[in-house]
Amino acid sequence: MAKITGIGGIFFKCKGDRAALAAWYEKHLGLKLESFGGAVLRWPDDPSEDKGMTVWHLADHDSKWFSPSESSFMINYRVDHLDEMLTDLRAAGVTIVSGPESHENGKFAWIMDPDGNKVELWEPMPWDERNKIA
């Protein structure tokens, strides 16, 4: 059975100025911001090739990224076998919003939980342009 192996990302909408809120997290909580406006947290004890990084990012208040969910957040779960997990989820009647999609850093899919929260599933792969066609 496929399973979650960690948290791949935490994403939430801000109520006002995204850049100002990100700067607050950087100033007051020491979150080092990257050029894309978010942060990458690394977990050195994780056995995976990327060492179990977690992405933190703020979306604009009017972002449709979390749609069709009305929640102000979305969690990305790292999974070990995305295709197998999607097969199991479909069989269980779970709503698959979209995916799987192949990107430079792995495969992604999006589902809805019973409370109407959109959940992102990610099977990590080392960053490589060729992963887009995998």
N, C-alpha and C positions, 0 to 999 in steps of 0.2 A: 504494500500500500504506500502510495506517495504521501509525503508529509511536509509540514512547515519545518524549516531548519533555522529560522531566525527572522529578524525584522530587517527588511531591505530598505525601508524608507518611511518617514513620517511626513505627511503633507497636510497643511491646513490653511484655510482662508483667513486673511486678516480683515478686520473691520474697517480699516482706514488705509494709511500710507504704508505700503508693503516695505519700502526701503527703510523707512523710519523704524518699523517694528524689527526688521532684521538687524539694524544697527543697535537697537536696544538689547537684543539677545547677544550680540557681539560684545557690547560694552559691559553689560551687567552679569552675563553668564559665561563669558569667555568663549563663545562659539565662534570659531575662526571661519569667516565667510570666504567662499571661493569666487572665482570670476563669474559664475553663473548666478550668483546671488544667494545661494544656499550654502550648506556645509556638508562635509563628508566626515562621518565619525568612523573610526576604525577599531576593530576588536582583535588585538594581536593573538589571542588564544584560539580564535576560530580556525579550524583545520582547512577551510576551503582556500583555493588559490588566491582569492582577493582578500583573504583574512577577515571575511565577514563584515565588510563595511556597511554602514547605515547612512542613508542620505536624509538630510533635513532640509525642508524647503517651504517657503511661504508662497501662496498663490494670491493674485489680486482678488479683491472682494467680489468682483463680477465674473470670476473665472467659471467656465463651464467644464473644467477638467474633471470634477467629481460627479458630473451628471451621469446618469439620471438621479443620483442620490441628492437629497436636499441637505445632507450633513455638511458641516464646515471642515471636515477632515477626511483623509483617506490614508489607510495604512497599507504599505507594501510588505507582503510576506515573501521571504525567500523560500523556495520549494525545491525539492530534490529531483522530481520528475514531473514536469508540467503537463505533458500530454497524458500521462497516466492519471494525474489528478483530475484533469478536465473530463476524462472518460468517466471516472467515478462520480464526479459532481453532476454531470449530465444524467447519469443513471439514477441519481438520487433526486432529480428534479430541481437542482439549483439553477437559478437564472445566470446564464453566461452573457455578459453585456457585450464583450468583444474579445477577439483573440482566438488562438494564439497568434502573436506577431513576433517576428524575429528582428532584433536590433543589434547594434554593434556589441552590446554588453550582455546579450542573452535573449531569452524568450519571455514574453509577457502575455497575460490574459487578465480580464476584469470580470468580476462576478458581483452579485448583490447578496448581502447577508439577510437574515429574516427581519432585521430592523430597518431595512432599506438603505444600509450603508454600502457604498461601492468599495470593493476590496481589490487591490492589485496583487496579482501573483507573478512572481519573477523567478525563473530558473537562470541563475547567473552563469555567465561564460566570460572568459578573458576578453577584454576589449579587442575587437578585430572587425574590420569592415566586412569580411567574408561571412560573419555571423548573420548578416542581414538576409542572406539567401539560404540559411540553414533550415 
